[in-house]
Structure formats: C-alpha cells, structure tokens
Amino acid sequence: MVSRRSVLGWGLGAAFGSAAQAGRAQEKPHRFLYVASPGVRNYTEWGGIGVLVFDIDADYRFVKRIPLPQIAEGGAVENVKGICACAHTGRLYVSTIKRLVSLDLTTDKAVWNRTYEGGCDRMSITPNGKTIYLPSLEGPHWHAVDGLSGEVVKKIVPDSGAHNTLTSLGSTRAYLAGLKSPLLRVVDTTSNEIIREVGPFSAPIRPFTINGKASLAYVNVNDLLGFEIGDLRKGRVRHRVEVPGFKKGPVKRHGCPSHGIGLTPDETQVWLCDGANNALHVFDNTVMPPVLMGTVMLREQPGWVTFTLNGKHAIPSTGEIVNVATRKIIHTLKDEEGRQVHSEKLLEIDFQGTQPVRNGDQFGVGRVR
C-alpha cells in the first residue's frame, strides 16, 4: 500500500516507485484513476485544468496533476471532450474542442499536440493502439488517426453530427454516434469503411455502450429517461426501457433526461444516469429487457458513468465512488486543493512498477467475451 506521505509528498518517481514495490510484493498491478479536467463543459471549479491522477488502491487519494498543453490559450479554457489510453503503447490521449493531445504514460510528457479539421469530440482508440476514431466537433465527419503518429489515415463522413465513439474489445469494429442521427454506424477497422447501420432508434443517439461480444448496444436517446437496446449484428432495435417511478424534469446540461450509461464489466447490471433526479438507476441485465433493481442518489446531476476494471466501483461524473455490491457511496474525489472533482472523462490505468500494463475505458463497456 502506498503511504499517505508517498502519495501526497513525493514526486512522480517516488509515487510510482512505491507502487512498483507494492506491485512486486503483491504480484499484481497498482491501480490509478486518470481524470481529465475541465471534464464538465469548461467548469474549472471542479478540478481545474489538467489530468488528475488518483490512487485507487489508497482510497482514491490524489497523486499528481499532469499539465494539458495549450488548452487555455488567451485565457479561454477549452472543454475536454474525451479521454482514452493504450497501455500496450504507453499512451494517454485527451481531446478538447480544438485538439488531440498524446501523452507518454511513463514520463507524463506530451508526445504530440495536434489540431484537426472541424475540431474534436469524444474519441476512442482500438485496444491494440493502432487507430483512434476521432469525431469532428458535432460535424459531418470522423478522422481515422494513426495512434502513434497522430496522422490522419482516412476521413469517414456519415454526416450525422459527429459526437460519441466506441471501439470493440477485439479492435475490429468502431461505433460512431452523431447528435443529429438515430442511426449508429458500424465501421470495419481494417478498411475504415462503414459496413452497417443499427436502428433507427427512437431519437438521435446520445451516450451509449456495448457488450464484450459486440452484439448489443445500450443507447441513450433524446427525451428518454431510460435507454434502448440495439442488435449490433442484425442492425435493429430490440428493446426500449423506461425508468419506472421517476419523472423527467429540467436538466442543467446535455438537454436529455438520461445522459450516461454503462455496463458493469461482468455485464450483469446496467447503470443509467438521471440528470433531472440527481440519480443513478441500476438495472438487472441478467433478464431481457433489463429490470430496475435500485437507485443511488448523487450530489449533483450526473452526465456519465464508468467502472473500475474489477467491477467493484462505479464512478459517475459527479466524482463519487459507488460500491457496486452495496450501492453505497464510499469515497469522493478531491484535488490537491480539497476541491470537489467532477468529470465525464476518466478511466483506470494500472501499472507494474513504472510501466502501464492495462487500461479501462471512459465508457462503461461490457467485458464478457
């Protein structure tokens, strides 16, 4: 276990060096949470600017802040739009409305910092680290970007209001969702061509997630307190699930009642954000369609939810850590100044010594393959 002194008082080498000793003694990786900020619009009061790192194995204690280059040029803060990583190549990526930054996970230094035609939104990288699928900022196209160099490989143009992106665990498919379309596009990652459309869903697609076999998509849509389930192989919508006992109401952000959905890694549960009621709703996913089994009340309106790799903790964008088994809040994220940390862009990265060995995803994706 990393001591409080080592986490808060030492630098990068000491914090990860102590983690390395613990990892060797326990023969398991040490786990960290990487949180990009400002991760809710450009609200710097919830964590400032940078990538904040927390030690999961030491009750989510703050470890360090990694600078994000040039996201506050001329005093204007750029909203962070997405985060992804590839432990295999040792890279962390953060997108803002203007740029995509690649960081070396062993040095925390920027490898490159690029701007792209049309701006940037929430991207995803294939688990093998080969290709990043980078949406323009609610524009007509996505860029397929080389994961190491940042060079554009191909432009993909579904003209759907590019926004959210996911890649399959097997690195063979990418899923593109636009704010202006009820169709989810499926891309073959070898050809970078759209090979299938899923839907139409009942309204334009907002956040979504997929299961580990890449057979089902769980989808938020406009004006629905709930979610819809699409068959990724047959291209059709299978179920619509509404939250019983709760009403839609005004939301501060995103303009839809449910913005944020995730599967526990074992895929037994679906966790759904409810902005109007400051809540997370938990559904039993062992039956189809899923059935509501509980609700967790939060301190603010959630706009995202993801999970630790072991599935024990749910992490909504409100910065609270929820025990999945008990549905109780057990920790809250705070930065080095004691401020609440809120972010819709965060993921787990595990290290063996100073080397990254595995990573989670900003989306709560299923991991049963």
Residue pairs with C-beta under 8 A, 6 or more apart in sequence:
1 22
1 57
1 58
2 15
2 18
2 19
2 22
2 30
2 55
2 57
2 58
2 61
3 18
4 58
4 61
6 14
6 15
6 18
7 15
7 55
7 58
7 61
7 62
7 63
8 61
8 62
8 336
10 18
11 64
12 64
12 108
13 354
15 55
15 63
15 64
16 30
16 351
16 353
16 354
17 353
17 354
19 30
19 55
19 57
19 351
19 353
20 30
20 351
20 352
20 353
20 354
22 30
22 57
23 29
23 30
23 351
23 352
23 353
24 353
29 350
29 351
29 352
29 357
29 358
30 55
30 57
30 350
30 351
30 352
31 55
31 56
31 57
31 308
31 309
31 348
31 349
31 350
32 53
32 54
32 55
32 56
32 63
32 348
32 349
32 350
32 351
33 53
33 54
33 55
33 56
33 60
33 308
33 315
33 333
33 346
33 347
33 348
34 51
34 52
34 53
34 83
34 85
34 92
34 346
34 347
34 348
34 349
35 47
35 51
35 52
35 53
35 54
35 333
35 341
35 343
35 345
35 346
36 50
36 51
36 52
36 68
36 80
36 83
36 94
36 343
36 345
36 346
37 44
37 46
37 47
37 48
37 49
37 50
37 51
37 52
37 80
37 341
37 343
38 44
38 46
38 47
38 48
38 49
38 77
38 79
38 80
38 343
39 46
39 47
39 80
39 317
39 342
39 343
39 344
39 345
39 346
40 46
40 253
40 303
40 317
40 342
40 343
40 344
41 79
41 253
42 77
42 78
42 79
43 342
44 77
45 339
46 319
46 339
46 340
46 341
46 342
46 343
47 333
47 335
47 339
47 340
47 341
47 342
47 343
48 65
48 335
48 337
48 339
49 67
49 68
49 71
49 72
49 77
50 65
50 66
50 67
50 68
51 65
51 66
51 68
51 83
51 92
51 94
51 103
52 62
52 64
52 65
52 66
52 333
52 335
52 341
53 62
53 63
53 64
53 65
53 66
54 60
54 61
54 62
54 63
54 333
55 61
55 63
56 308
56 313
56 348
59 331
60 321
60 331
60 333
62 334
62 335
62 336
64 108
65 335
65 336
66 103
66 108
68 80
68 94
68 96
68 101
69 101
69 110
69 113
70 99
70 113
71 77
71 78
71 80
71 96
71 98
71 99
72 78
78 96
78 97
78 98
78 99
79 96
79 97
80 94
80 95
80 96
80 343
80 345
81 95
81 96
81 97
81 120
81 121
81 122
81 123
81 137
81 345
82 93
82 94
82 95
82 120
82 121
82 122
82 123
82 124
82 165
82 345
82 362
83 92
83 93
83 94
83 95
83 345
83 346
83 347
83 362
84 92
84 93
84 123
84 124
84 125
84 132
84 347
84 361
84 362
85 91
85 92
85 93
85 105
85 125
85 347
85 349
85 356
85 359
86 125
86 127
86 128
86 129
86 147
86 359
87 105
87 349
87 350
87 356
87 357
87 358
87 359
88 127
88 128
88 129
89 129
89 147
89 148
90 104
90 105
90 106
90 355
90 356
91 102
91 103
91 104
91 105
91 111
91 129
91 147
91 148
92 102
92 103
92 104
92 105
92 349
93 100
93 101
93 102
93 103
93 123
93 125
93 132
94 100
94 101
94 103
94 345
95 101
95 120
95 121
95 122
95 123
95 134
96 120
97 119
97 120
97 121
97 137
98 115
98 119
98 120
99 113
99 114
99 115
99 116
99 120
100 113
100 114
100 115
100 116
100 120
100 123
100 132
100 134
100 145
100 150
101 110
101 112
101 113
101 114
102 110
102 111
102 112
102 113
102 150
103 109
103 110
103 111
104 110
104 111
105 349
105 356
106 354
106 355
106 356
112 149
112 150
114 150
116 134
116 136
116 143
116 145
116 152
117 136
117 141
117 143
118 136
118 137
118 139
118 140
118 141
118 162
119 136
119 137
119 139
120 134
120 135
120 136
120 137
121 134
121 135
121 136
121 137
121 138
121 162
121 163
121 164
121 165
122 135
122 163
122 164
122 165
122 345
122 362
123 132
123 133
123 134
123 135
123 145
123 165
124 132
124 133
124 165
124 166
124 167
124 174
124 361
124 363
125 131
125 132
125 133
125 147
125 167
126 132
126 147
126 167
126 171
126 174
126 189
127 167
127 169
127 170
127 171
128 171
129 147
129 148
130 146
130 147
130 171
130 189
131 144
131 145
131 146
131 147
131 153
131 174
131 189
131 192
132 144
132 145
132 146
132 147
133 142
133 143
133 144
133 145
133 156
133 165
133 167
133 174
133 176
133 187
134 142
134 143
134 144
134 145
134 165
135 141
135 142
135 162
135 163
135 164
135 165
135 176
135 178
136 142
136 143
136 162
137 162
138 161
138 162
138 163
138 178
138 179
138 180
139 161
139 162
140 157
140 158
140 159
140 160
140 161
140 162
141 155
141 156
141 157
141 158
141 159
141 162
142 155
142 156
142 157
142 158
142 162
142 165
142 176
143 152
143 153
143 154
143 155
143 156
144 152
144 153
144 154
144 155
144 156
144 192
145 151
145 152
145 153
146 152
146 153
153 192
154 192
156 176
156 187
156 192
156 193
156 194
158 176
158 178
158 181
158 183
158 185
158 194
160 176
160 177
160 178
160 179
160 180
160 181
160 183
160 185
161 178
161 179
161 180
161 181
161 204
162 176
162 178
163 177
163 178
163 179
163 206
164 177
164 205
164 206
164 207
164 208
165 174
165 175
165 176
165 177
166 174
166 175
166 208
166 209
166 210
166 363
166 365
167 173
167 174
167 175
167 189
168 174
168 175
168 210
168 214
169 212
169 214
169 365
169 367
169 369
170 214
170 369
171 189
172 188
172 189
172 190
172 214
173 186
173 187
173 188
173 189
173 214
174 186
174 187
174 189
175 184
175 185
175 186
175 187
175 208
175 210
175 217
175 232
176 184
176 185
176 186
176 187
176 194
177 184
177 185
177 205
177 206
177 208
177 219
178 204
178 205
179 204
179 205
179 206
180 204
181 204
181 205
182 199
182 200
182 201
182 202
182 203
182 204
182 205
182 221
183 197
183 198
183 199
183 200
183 201
183 205
184 197
184 198
184 199
184 201
184 205
184 208
184 217
184 219
184 230
184 232
185 194
185 196
185 197
185 198
186 194
186 195
186 196
186 197
186 198
186 232
187 193
187 194
187 195
188 195
196 232
196 235
197 235
198 217
198 230
198 231
198 232
198 235
198 236
198 237
199 205
199 230
199 235
199 236
199 237
200 237
201 219
201 221
201 228
201 230
201 237
202 221
202 224
202 228
202 237
202 240
203 221
203 222
203 223
203 224
204 221
204 222
205 219
205 220
205 221
206 219
206 220
206 221
206 222
206 254
206 256
206 258
206 259
207 220
207 259
207 260
207 261
207 273
207 304
207 363
208 217
208 218
208 219
208 220
208 261
208 363
209 217
209 218
209 261
209 262
209 263
209 363
209 364
209 365
209 366
210 216
210 217
210 218
210 232
210 365
210 366
211 218
211 263
211 267
211 365
211 366
211 368
212 267
212 365
212 366
212 367
212 368
212 369
213 366
213 368
213 369
214 232
215 231
215 232
215 233
216 229
216 230
216 231
216 232
216 238
217 229
217 230
217 232
218 227
218 228
218 229
218 261
218 263
218 270
219 227
219 228
219 229
219 230
219 261
220 227
220 256
220 258
220 259
220 260
220 261
220 272
220 273
221 227
221 228
221 256
222 255
222 256
223 248
223 256
223 257
224 240
224 242
224 256
224 257
224 258
225 242
225 243
225 246
225 247
225 248
225 257
225 258
225 274
225 276
226 240
226 241
226 242
226 243
226 258
226 272
227 241
227 258
227 261
227 270
227 272
228 237
228 239
228 240
228 241
229 237
229 238
229 239
229 240
229 241
229 288
229 289
230 236
230 237
230 238
231 237
231 238
238 288
239 288
239 289
240 289
241 283
241 289
241 290
243 258
243 272
243 274
243 281
243 292
244 292
245 292
246 274
246 276
246 277
246 279
246 281
246 295
247 276
247 277
248 257
248 276
249 257
249 276
249 277
250 276
251 257
251 259
251 275
251 276
251 301
252 275
252 301
253 259
253 275
253 301
253 303
254 275
254 303
256 275
257 274
257 275
257 276
258 272
258 273
258 274
258 275
259 273
259 275
259 303
259 304
260 272
260 273
260 302
260 303
260 304
260 305
260 316
260 317
260 344
261 270
261 271
261 272
261 273
261 305
261 364
262 270
262 271
262 305
262 306
262 307
262 314
262 363
262 364
262 365
263 269
263 270
263 271
263 285
263 364
263 365
263 366
264 271
264 285
264 307
264 311
264 314
264 324
264 364
264 366
265 307
265 309
265 310
265 311
265 365
265 366
265 367
265 368
266 311
266 366
266 367
266 368
267 285
267 366
267 367
267 368
268 284
268 285
268 286
269 282
269 283
269 284
269 285
269 293
269 324
270 282
270 283
270 285
270 290
271 280
271 281
271 282
271 283
271 305
271 307
271 314
271 364
272 280
272 281
272 282
272 283
272 305
273 279
273 280
273 302
273 303
273 304
273 305
273 316
273 317
274 280
274 281
274 302
275 301
275 302
275 303
276 301
278 297
278 298
278 299
278 300
278 301
278 302
279 295
279 296
279 297
279 298
279 302
280 295
280 296
280 298
280 302
280 305
280 314
280 316
280 322
281 292
281 294
281 295
282 292
282 293
282 294
282 295
282 296
282 327
283 290
283 291
283 292
283 293
284 290
284 291
284 292
284 293
294 327
296 314
296 322
296 327
296 329
298 316
298 318
298 320
298 329
299 318
299 320
299 332
299 340
300 318
300 342
301 318
302 316
302 317
302 318
303 317
303 344
304 316
304 317
304 343
304 344
304 345
304 362
305 314
305 315
305 316
305 317
305 364
306 314
306 315
306 346
306 347
306 360
306 361
306 362
306 363
306 364
307 313
307 314
307 315
307 324
307 360
307 364
308 315
308 348
308 360
309 348
309 350
309 358
309 360
309 367
311 324
312 323
312 324
312 325
313 321
313 322
313 323
313 324
313 330
314 321
314 322
314 324
314 364
315 321
315 322
315 346
316 322
317 342
317 343
317 344
318 342
319 332
319 333
319 334
319 340
319 341
319 342
319 343
320 329
320 331
320 332
320 333
321 329
321 330
321 331
321 332
321 333
322 328
322 329
322 330
323 329
323 330
332 340
333 340
333 341
333 342
334 340
334 341
335 341
344 362
345 362
346 362
347 359
347 360
347 361
347 362
348 359
348 360
349 356
349 358
349 359
349 360
350 356
350 357
350 358
350 359
351 357
